[in-house]
Amino acid sequence: MVKMVVLLVRKESLSHEEFKTYWEEEHAPLVDDLPNVQRYVTSLPTDPEKSAYDGIAELYFDDMAALGAAFDDEAG
C-alpha cells in the first residue's frame, strides 16, 4: 500500500471557510473519477489561523504503479 499525502494551502484571495466549501463540494468529488484510489481521507486543522496549511488529503493506492496510472489518466 502506498499513501500519498498532500498539504493544501488556499489562495490568499479565499478565506479558510471559502476554501473548505470549495474543497468539500467541488474538488474532493473529483477523486471519485480517479482510477486506482483505494481510500481517500481529508482533514482540516482545528485552528486554521495558527496552521501552516488549510487541509490534508491522503490518497491510498495498491502500489506506485497504481498511483502513477491514476495521475496519467485523464481524470488525474
The first five atom37 places (N, CA, C, CB, O) and aatype in JSON, in Angstrom:
{
  "aatype": [12, 19, 11, 12, 19, 19, 10, 10, 19, 1, 11, 6, 15, 10, 15, 8, 6, 6, 13, 11, 16, 18, 17, 6, 6, 6, 8, 0, 14, 10, 19, 3, 3, 10, 14, 2, 19, 5, 1, 18, 19, 16, 15, 10, 14, 16, 3, 14, 6, 11, 15, 0, 18, 3, 7, 9, 0, 6, 10, 18, 13, 3, 3, 12, 0, 0, 10, 7, 0, 0, 13, 3, 3, 6, 0, 7],
  "atom_mask": [
    [1, 1, 1, 1, 1],
    [1, 1, 1, 1, 1],
    [1, 1, 1, 1, 1],
    [1, 1, 1, 1, 1],
    [1, 1, 1, 1, 1],
    [1, 1, 1, 1, 1],
    [1, 1, 1, 1, 1],
    [1, 1, 1, 1, 1],
    [1, 1, 1, 1, 1],
    [1, 1, 1, 1, 1],
    [1, 1, 1, 1, 1],
    [1, 1, 1, 1, 1],
    [1, 1, 1, 1, 1],
    [1, 1, 1, 1, 1],
    [1, 1, 1, 1, 1],
    [1, 1, 1, 1, 1],
    [1, 1, 1, 1, 1],
    [1, 1, 1, 1, 1],
    [1, 1, 1, 1, 1],
    [1, 1, 1, 1, 1],
    [1, 1, 1, 1, 1],
    [1, 1, 1, 1, 1],
    [1, 1, 1, 1, 1],
    [1, 1, 1, 1, 1],
    [1, 1, 1, 1, 1],
    [1, 1, 1, 1, 1],
    [1, 1, 1, 1, 1],
    [1, 1, 1, 1, 1],
    [1, 1, 1, 1, 1],
    [1, 1, 1, 1, 1],
    [1, 1, 1, 1, 1],
    [1, 1, 1, 1, 1],
    [1, 1, 1, 1, 1],
    [1, 1, 1, 1, 1],
    [1, 1, 1, 1, 1],
    [1, 1, 1, 1, 1],
    [1, 1, 1, 1, 1],
    [1, 1, 1, 1, 1],
    [1, 1, 1, 1, 1],
    [1, 1, 1, 1, 1],
    [1, 1, 1, 1, 1],
    [1, 1, 1, 1, 1],
    [1, 1, 1, 1, 1],
    [1, 1, 1, 1, 1],
    [1, 1, 1, 1, 1],
    [1, 1, 1, 1, 1],
    [1, 1, 1, 1, 1],
    [1, 1, 1, 1, 1],
    [1, 1, 1, 1, 1],
    [1, 1, 1, 1, 1],
    [1, 1, 1, 1, 1],
    [1, 1, 1, 1, 1],
    [1, 1, 1, 1, 1],
    [1, 1, 1, 1, 1],
    [1, 1, 1, 0, 1],
    [1, 1, 1, 1, 1],
    [1, 1, 1, 1, 1],
    [1, 1, 1, 1, 1],
    [1, 1, 1, 1, 1],
    [1, 1, 1, 1, 1],
    [1, 1, 1, 1, 1],
    [1, 1, 1, 1, 1],
    [1, 1, 1, 1, 1],
    [1, 1, 1, 1, 1],
    [1, 1, 1, 1, 1],
    [1, 1, 1, 1, 1],
    [1, 1, 1, 1, 1],
    [1, 1, 1, 0, 1],
    [1, 1, 1, 1, 1],
    [1, 1, 1, 1, 1],
    [1, 1, 1, 1, 1],
    [1, 1, 1, 1, 1],
    [1, 1, 1, 1, 1],
    [1, 1, 1, 1, 1],
    [1, 1, 1, 1, 1],
    [1, 1, 1, 0, 1]
  ],
  "atom_positions": [
    [[0.86, -1.18, 0.0], [0.0, 0.0, 0.0], [0.9, 1.23, 0.0], [-0.97, 0.0, 1.24], [1.9, 1.3, 0.72]],
    [[0.52, 2.21, -0.81], [1.22, 3.48, -0.92], [0.25, 4.58, -0.5], [1.77, 3.73, -2.37], [-0.9, 4.61, -0.93]],
    [[0.74, 5.48, 0.35], [-0.09, 6.61, 0.78], [0.54, 7.9, 0.26], [-0.25, 6.65, 2.34], [1.71, 8.18, 0.52]],
    [[-0.26, 8.67, -0.46], [0.16, 9.98, -0.94], [-0.48, 11.02, -0.02], [-0.24, 10.21, -2.44], [-1.7, 11.02, 0.16]],
    [[0.34, 11.9, 0.55], [-0.16, 12.93, 1.46], [0.1, 14.29, 0.84], [0.51, 12.82, 2.86], [1.22, 14.58, 0.41]],
    [[-0.94, 15.12, 0.79], [-0.82, 16.46, 0.22], [-1.28, 17.47, 1.27], [-1.66, 16.59, -1.1], [-2.39, 17.38, 1.8]],
    [[-0.4, 18.44, 1.57], [-0.77, 19.54, 2.46], [-1.26, 20.69, 1.58], [0.45, 19.99, 3.37], [-0.51, 21.19, 0.74]],
    [[-2.48, 21.09, 1.78], [-3.11, 22.09, 0.92], [-3.08, 23.47, 1.56], [-4.54, 21.69, 0.61], [-3.38, 23.64, 2.75]],
    [[-2.71, 24.46, 0.76], [-2.7, 25.85, 1.2], [-3.59, 26.63, 0.25], [-1.23, 26.43, 1.22], [-3.42, 26.58, -0.96]],
    [[-4.54, 27.35, 0.8], [-5.51, 28.09, 0.0], [-4.89, 29.3, -0.68], [-6.69, 28.53, 0.87], [-3.85, 29.81, -0.26]],
    [[-5.55, 29.75, -1.73], [-5.16, 31.01, -2.35], [-5.41, 32.13, -1.34], [-5.96, 31.26, -3.69], [-6.35, 32.06, -0.54]],
    [[-4.58, 33.15, -1.39], [-4.74, 34.26, -0.45], [-6.08, 34.97, -0.6], [-3.62, 35.26, -0.64], [-6.55, 35.6, 0.35]],
    [[-6.69, 34.86, -1.77], [-7.97, 35.54, -2.01], [-9.15, 34.81, -1.36], [-8.22, 35.66, -3.5], [-10.26, 35.35, -1.33]],
    [[-8.93, 33.6, -0.83], [-10.01, 32.83, -0.2], [-9.85, 32.83, 1.31], [-10.03, 31.4, -0.73], [-8.74, 32.75, 1.84]],
    [[-10.97, 32.91, 2.0], [-10.95, 32.68, 3.45], [-10.83, 31.17, 3.67], [-12.24, 33.28, 4.16], [-11.02, 30.39, 2.74]],
    [[-10.53, 30.77, 4.89], [-10.47, 29.33, 5.17], [-11.83, 28.69, 4.93], [-10.0, 29.08, 6.63], [-11.91, 27.58, 4.39]],
    [[-12.9, 29.36, 5.31], [-14.25, 28.81, 5.1], [-14.56, 28.65, 3.61], [-15.32, 29.73, 5.75], [-15.13, 27.64, 3.21]],
    [[-14.18, 29.62, 2.8], [-14.4, 29.52, 1.35], [-13.59, 28.37, 0.77], [-14.02, 30.84, 0.65], [-14.08, 27.63, -0.08]],
    [[-12.35, 28.22, 1.23], [-11.52, 27.1, 0.8], [-12.18, 25.77, 1.16], [-10.13, 27.18, 1.45], [-12.3, 24.88, 0.32]],
    [[-12.62, 25.66, 2.41], [-13.26, 24.43, 2.89], [-14.47, 24.08, 2.04], [-13.66, 24.58, 4.36], [-14.64, 22.92, 1.65]],
    [[-15.32, 25.04, 1.76], [-16.51, 24.8, 0.95], [-16.14, 24.34, -0.45], [-17.37, 26.06, 0.88], [-16.7, 23.37, -0.96]],
    [[-15.19, 25.04, -1.09], [-14.77, 24.65, -2.43], [-14.17, 23.24, -2.43], [-13.74, 25.67, -2.99], [-14.51, 22.42, -3.28]],
    [[-13.3, 22.97, -1.48], [-12.63, 21.67, -1.43], [-13.65, 20.55, -1.24], [-11.59, 21.65, -0.29], [-13.61, 19.55, -1.95]],
    [[-14.55, 20.7, -0.29], [-15.51, 19.64, 0.01], [-16.58, 19.47, -1.07], [-16.18, 19.93, 1.32], [-17.0, 18.34, -1.34]],
    [[-17.01, 20.56, -1.69], [-18.13, 20.48, -2.63], [-17.71, 20.37, -4.09], [-19.0, 21.68, -2.46], [-18.44, 19.8, -4.9]],
    [[-16.55, 20.92, -4.44], [-16.13, 20.94, -5.85], [-14.95, 20.02, -6.13], [-15.78, 22.36, -6.25], [-14.99, 19.22, -7.07]],
    [[-13.9, 20.13, -5.35], [-12.66, 19.43, -5.67], [-12.65, 17.97, -5.19], [-11.5, 20.16, -5.06], [-12.32, 17.07, -5.97]],
    [[-13.0, 17.72, -3.95], [-12.95, 16.37, -3.4], [-13.77, 15.36, -4.21], [-13.44, 16.38, -1.97], [-13.32, 14.23, -4.37]],
    [[-14.94, 15.72, -4.72], [-15.7, 14.75, -5.52], [-14.97, 14.27, -6.79], [-17.02, 15.36, -5.91], [-15.31, 13.23, -7.34]],
    [[-13.97, 15.02, -7.24], [-13.2, 14.6, -8.42], [-12.45, 13.3, -8.18], [-12.23, 15.7, -8.82], [-12.12, 12.58, -9.12]],
    [[-12.18, 13.0, -6.92], [-11.47, 11.76, -6.59], [-12.28, 10.54, -7.02], [-11.17, 11.69, -5.08], [-11.71, 9.5, -7.33]],
    [[-13.6, 10.66, -7.05], [-14.44, 9.54, -7.48], [-14.1, 9.09, -8.89], [-15.92, 9.94, -7.42], [-14.29, 7.92, -9.23]],
    [[-13.6, 9.99, -9.73], [-13.26, 9.65, -11.11], [-11.8, 9.23, -11.28], [-13.55, 10.82, -12.02], [-11.4, 8.82, -12.37]],
    [[-11.01, 9.33, -10.23], [-9.59, 9.0, -10.29], [-9.43, 7.49, -10.12], [-8.79, 9.77, -9.19], [-9.81, 6.94, -9.09]],
    [[-8.86, 6.81, -11.12], [-8.74, 5.35, -11.01], [-7.71, 4.92, -9.97], [-8.36, 4.75, -12.37], [-6.78, 5.66, -9.65]],
    [[-7.91, 3.74, -9.45], [-6.96, 3.05, -8.57], [-6.93, 3.56, -7.13], [-5.61, 3.16, -9.13], [-6.15, 3.04, -6.33]],
    [[-7.72, 4.55, -6.78], [-7.72, 5.05, -5.39], [-8.44, 4.02, -4.52], [-8.41, 6.47, -5.29], [-9.6, 3.68, -4.76]],
    [[-7.73, 3.54, -3.5], [-8.31, 2.56, -2.58], [-9.0, 3.24, -1.39], [-7.22, 1.61, -2.08], [-9.96, 2.72, -0.83]],
    [[-8.48, 4.42, -1.04], [-9.05, 5.14, 0.1], [-8.69, 6.61, -0.06], [-8.52, 4.57, 1.47], [-7.62, 6.95, -0.56]],
    [[-9.61, 7.48, 0.38], [-9.38, 8.92, 0.33], [-9.82, 9.51, 1.66], [-10.17, 9.59, -0.87], [-10.95, 9.32, 2.09]],
    [[-8.91, 10.23, 2.31], [-9.18, 10.8, 3.63], [-8.8, 12.28, 3.59], [-8.39, 10.05, 4.75], [-7.77, 12.64, 3.03]],
    [[-9.64, 13.12, 4.18], [-9.33, 14.54, 4.28], [-9.33, 14.95, 5.74], [-10.34, 15.38, 3.46], [-9.97, 14.33, 6.59]],
    [[-8.6, 16.01, 6.01], [-8.53, 16.53, 7.37], [-8.36, 18.03, 7.31], [-7.36, 15.87, 8.16], [-7.66, 18.56, 6.45]],
    [[-9.01, 18.72, 8.22], [-8.9, 20.17, 8.34], [-8.3, 20.51, 9.69], [-10.29, 20.85, 8.17], [-8.56, 19.81, 10.68]],
    [[-7.5, 21.57, 9.77], [-6.91, 21.94, 11.06], [-7.99, 22.43, 12.03], [-5.84, 23.03, 10.86], [-8.99, 23.01, 11.62]],
    [[-7.76, 22.18, 13.3], [-8.72, 22.63, 14.31], [-8.63, 24.13, 14.54], [-8.5, 21.88, 15.63], [-9.61, 24.75, 14.96]],
    [[-7.46, 24.72, 14.27], [-7.28, 26.16, 14.41], [-6.57, 26.68, 13.17], [-6.48, 26.51, 15.71], [-5.35, 26.86, 13.18]],
    [[-7.32, 26.93, 12.08], [-6.69, 27.3, 10.81], [-5.86, 28.57, 10.86], [-7.73, 27.46, 9.77], [-4.94, 28.74, 10.06]],
    [[-6.16, 29.47, 11.78], [-5.39, 30.72, 11.87], [-3.96, 30.47, 12.35], [-6.09, 31.69, 12.81], [-3.07, 31.28, 12.09]],
    [[-3.74, 29.37, 13.04], [-2.4, 29.05, 13.56], [-1.71, 27.95, 12.76], [-2.49, 28.63, 15.02], [-0.59, 27.55, 13.07]],
    [[-2.38, 27.46, 11.73], [-1.85, 26.34, 10.95], [-1.11, 26.82, 9.7], [-2.98, 25.4, 10.56], [-1.45, 27.85, 9.12]],
    [[-0.12, 26.06, 9.29], [0.63, 26.37, 8.07], [-0.09, 25.85, 6.82], [2.04, 25.77, 8.14], [0.35, 26.11, 5.7]],
    [[-1.16, 25.12, 7.01], [-1.92, 24.55, 5.9], [-3.41, 24.68, 6.17], [-1.54, 23.06, 5.68], [-3.84, 24.95, 7.3]],
    [[-4.21, 24.49, 5.11], [-5.67, 24.59, 5.25], [-6.37, 23.25, 5.17], [-6.23, 25.5, 4.19], [-7.56, 23.14, 5.47]],
    [[-5.65, 22.22, 4.76], [-6.22, 20.89, 4.68], [-5.16, 19.87, 4.35], [0.0, 0.0, 0.0], [-4.1, 20.19, 3.81]],
    [[-5.46, 18.62, 4.67], [-4.6, 17.49, 4.31], [-5.46, 16.5, 3.53], [-3.96, 16.81, 5.58], [-6.58, 16.17, 3.93]],
    [[-4.92, 16.04, 2.42], [-5.57, 14.98, 1.64], [-4.65, 13.76, 1.65], [-5.87, 15.46, 0.17], [-3.45, 13.88, 1.42]],
    [[-5.22, 12.6, 1.91], [-4.48, 11.34, 1.86], [-5.15, 10.46, 0.82], [-4.44, 10.64, 3.26], [-6.35, 10.2, 0.89]],
    [[-4.37, 10.0, -0.14], [-4.86, 9.08, -1.16], [-4.06, 7.79, -1.06], [-4.76, 9.7, -2.6], [-2.83, 7.82, -1.01]],
    [[-4.74, 6.67, -1.03], [-4.1, 5.36, -0.87], [-4.23, 4.57, -2.17], [-4.73, 4.58, 0.31], [-5.29, 4.54, -2.8]],
    [[-3.13, 3.94, -2.56], [-3.06, 3.13, -3.77], [-2.4, 1.79, -3.43], [-2.27, 3.88, -4.91], [-1.69, 1.68, -2.43]],
    [[-2.64, 0.78, -4.27], [-2.03, -0.53, -4.03], [-0.51, -0.47, -4.12], [-2.57, -1.54, -5.03], [0.19, -1.11, -3.34]],
    [[0.0, 0.3, -5.08], [1.45, 0.4, -5.27], [1.76, 1.66, -6.08], [2.01, -0.87, -5.98], [0.86, 2.38, -6.49]],
    [[3.04, 1.9, -6.32], [3.46, 3.1, -7.05], [2.96, 3.08, -8.5], [4.98, 3.24, -7.03], [2.67, 4.13, -9.07]],
    [[2.87, 1.9, -9.09], [2.36, 1.81, -10.46], [0.91, 2.28, -10.52], [2.47, 0.35, -10.98], [0.52, 2.97, -11.46]],
    [[0.11, 1.92, -9.52], [-1.29, 2.33, -9.48], [-1.4, 3.84, -9.28], [-2.05, 1.59, -8.36], [-2.26, 4.49, -9.88]],
    [[-0.53, 4.41, -8.44], [-0.52, 5.85, -8.24], [-0.16, 6.56, -9.54], [0.47, 6.24, -7.11], [-0.83, 7.51, -9.94]],
    [[0.88, 6.09, -10.2], [1.29, 6.71, -11.47], [0.21, 6.63, -12.52], [0.0, 0.0, 0.0], [-0.04, 7.59, -13.24]],
    [[-0.44, 5.47, -12.61], [-1.52, 5.3, -13.6], [-2.69, 6.23, -13.3], [-1.99, 3.85, -13.62], [-3.35, 6.71, -14.22]],
    [[-2.96, 6.47, -12.03], [-4.08, 7.36, -11.67], [-3.84, 8.76, -12.19], [-4.28, 7.4, -10.14], [-4.76, 9.39, -12.71]],
    [[-2.62, 9.25, -12.07], [-2.35, 10.61, -12.48], [-1.95, 10.73, -13.95], [-1.28, 11.19, -11.62], [-1.84, 11.83, -14.48]],
    [[-1.74, 9.58, -14.6], [-1.58, 9.57, -16.05], [-2.93, 9.56, -16.75], [-0.75, 8.35, -16.5], [-3.03, 9.91, -17.92]],
    [[-3.96, 9.17, -16.02], [-5.31, 9.12, -16.55], [-5.85, 10.54, -16.77], [-6.24, 8.33, -15.61], [-5.41, 11.48, -16.12]],
    [[-6.79, 10.68, -17.69], [-7.4, 11.98, -17.96], [-7.97, 12.62, -16.69], [-8.51, 11.82, -19.0], [-7.89, 13.84, -16.52]],
    [[-8.54, 11.82, -15.8], [-9.1, 12.33, -14.55], [-8.02, 12.89, -13.64], [-9.89, 11.24, -13.84], [-8.28, 13.76, -12.81]],
    [[-6.8, 12.37, -13.79], [-5.69, 12.81, -12.95], [-5.22, 14.18, -13.34], [0.0, 0.0, 0.0], [-4.29, 14.71, -12.74]]
  ]
}
